Each structure stands twice: as structure tokens, then as C-alpha cells.
Amino acid sequence: MKGRLLLLFTALLWFGCQKKGCQIPEEIANVPVKIEVEQLEKRFYAINGLPQMQQFLQQEPLFADRFLQRKSYPNDQLLAQNLLRMATDTSLARLVKQSDAAFGDLTEVEKELENGFKHVKHYYPNFYVPPVKSFVSGLSRDLLVSDSLIVLGLDFFIGRKAAFRPQAPQYILERYEKENLAPSVMLLVSNKFNKTDFVNSTMLEEMIDYGKSFYFVERMVPCTPDSLIIGYTGQAVADVQHNEGKIWAHFIEKGLLYETSQFTIRKYIGERPNIPEISARCPGRVGAWVGWQIVRQYMEKNPNVTLPQLMNEKDARKILDQSKYKPQKK
């Protein structure tokens, strides 16, 4: 019971500290970025005939190519017929209504993305902010983030009250909530800047690569709790913070940092409900979380290193050594 109370106190303390120091600096707030999400689902689900659907595809060629995967169909006629069945499906109409109820006119999402992209433009002035569109895909695709287009699959992020939810384990469904949408977009944006080399990669290299991506998101959306960035519950974050020294000791004692077996690496980096090799309460992907803590400490110890310099750094051993990361067991 005492241990449980300690974890709850840790979680409350952590949540209480999240709001401090997350105000957007004036020089970032003044970056000229304006996000207006075009809600394609409103036009799409009003279509009731094949000519209208064909016209929709003509009006949205990039969306058809990138999000709807037009090239996977023999011809546009077949694609339009399939999409018309989707647009007139009454069960999907129910998802559209629930999406409208959950997100409204997307003002809140627009503001979150706008603030995120202001930060991106601050660090990378030449970055082009692509147009952003939303869609209800019938749970076929959650997000598209490319250099030319961003699409938000809103039906994935309606949350636990949705009529239909993605076919995924509960620990993954936890990440498909409204508040996870903007951090998820920024995590995909990080791929553009995170220089990695997966040839003969070790556990440490993958940990640091993930850590750099999470750190990028942290800097782009600084008011966002850690739980939403990595996709853990608040309790899971409190648990790993409390047991950080024990988790690190496991990696060291088992000689895992320079492990090259993908089977072993995936145990600690890949999707799992937990990592019983450490503890039944240790959440999956904990290697990525540890990589994030190493990167955080590296940036604290090296205040002259800029975010672009960090994202360009491929030497995982250098980041570990200069971070002086050595959490102690409690």
C-alpha cells in the first residue's frame, strides 16, 4: 500500500509540474504560421452519386494519390465505386457524427498544430508547412504526414466512446484519444529531421533514435505531458520514472546496449503490453523511453547543442557518454 501511495504521489507531482515553463516564447509565437484544417469528411459523406465522387477525386488529386492510395486500384472508376459505397454506409455516417461531436470545428486541433509548426519553423526556417486536411476513413488509416500533405484520420482519435474502434490491443488504443492527435503528428514530422542509420544498428542506436524523436516532440509542443508524447498512461509514466534506476540496471547487467539481434531489440523497443523480462508492470517500448531520458540529459549537459544539431547527430555512443546518464536504483 505504501508503494502504491508513493507512485500516486509521484504521478500527481509530475502532472502538477507539467504546466510550469511551457509558455511559448514571443519570438516563436510571432512566427507567421496559420493552420486551417479542411474537413474533407463533410464534403465526402454528402456525396450520393458516382459523378459527384469522380468530381471529388478530380478536386483532391493529392489526397487521392497519397491517402486513398489511388495507384493500388486498376482505374479511377473502380476507386470511385468503392468510395461511393463507403460514403453511403450508414455505420460510417455514425462515426462521422461522433467525430463532429468530439472535434467540432477543429479549432482546438488547429491551435495545437499551429503552435507546433511555429516551433518547427523557428528551428527550421525553410520548413514548408503542408496543407492539413481531415477525413473519416472508416478506420482504414490514422495519419498521413508528408512534405506536401497532412491528413488527420479523425475516426481513430474519437476515443473510448466511439461506436467503432481500431482493431488493436487496449494498450495501443490508449493512444487513440483526441489529445494524442497533435503529438502524434509532430512525432511523424520528426522523421524528416531525425538523421538515423539503421545499418547494423544496436539496441543503443535505436534507443537514441527514438529518444531524439520524442525530444523533438517535447520541444515542438512543450505544454504536452510525457504520457501523450510516448503514448503511455499517466500511471505508466510514474512507474518508469520511479523505477528508472532499476530499468537502467537491467540494460547494463544484461549487456543489452550493444545487442544487435533484432529479436532481442524488439523486446525492448517494439510493441508489447509489458516487458516481463524487467517487470510485469514495466510498459512496452521502455527502451525508447530510456533513450528519451538519455537525450534529455545530454541536452541538459550540453546547453550549446542546438535542436538541429541533436537531430543530425548519428553517434549514439557520443550522446550516451556526454549525457553521463546513470540513474540510481531506489
Salt bridges, closest charged atoms under 4 A:
GLU38 OE2 - ARG43 NH1 2.89
GLU38 OE1 - LYS133 NZ 2.59
GLU60 OE2 - ARG43 NH1 2.92
GLU60 OE1 - LYS133 NZ 3.27
ASP65 OD1 - ARG70 NE 2.91
ASP76 OD2 - ARG70 NH1 3.26
ASP100 OD1 - LYS42 NZ 3.34
GLU108 OE1 - LYS178 NZ 3.58
ASP147 OD1 - LYS192 NZ 3.37
GLU174 OE1 - ARG160 NH2 3.92
GLU177 OE2 - ARG160 NH2 3.49
GLU177 OE2 - ARG165 NH2 3.97
GLU206 OE1 - ARG266 NH2 3.04
GLU218 OE1 - ARG296 NE 3.02
ASP226 OD1 - ARG296 NH2 2.88
ASP239 OD2 - ARG281 NH2 2.92
GLU253 OE2 - LYS329 NZ 3.61
GLU271 OE1 - ARG175 NH2 2.65
GLU271 OE1 - ARG285 NE 3.65
GLU277 OE2 - LYS267 NZ 3.79
GLU277 OE1 - ARG272 NH1 3.04
GLU313 OE1 - LYS318 NZ 3.06
ASP321 OD1 - ARG317 NE 2.98
